[in-house]
Amino acid sequence: MRTRTSRRLLVAVVVLIVLGGAFQSAWADPQANKEASRRVNQEAWSQGQLAVVDEVVAPDYVYHEPALGDVRGPEGLKQTILGYR
């Protein structure tokens, strides 16, 4: 029983290390994240230039919209922006 628990703990630690490495690049540059957010707000929401969404929004992005529920991916975000504009 103790070996099974140790093995599960080891697997959990390895998974966390791997996921941490995957997310490190996204977290490594907060200034780039701020710039991406600013561009989407200014160019897409304010000016209607939706091409920026394809440039800076990840395919697995989820926008939590209170009125619509979860909006998924760049295409979902572009449709939401068009609907509100």
ABEGO torsion letter per residue (X at the ends): XAAAAAAAAAAAAAAAAAAAAAAAAAAABAAAAAAAAAAAAAAAAAAGBAAAAAAABBAABBBBBAAAEBBBEAAAAAAAAAAAX
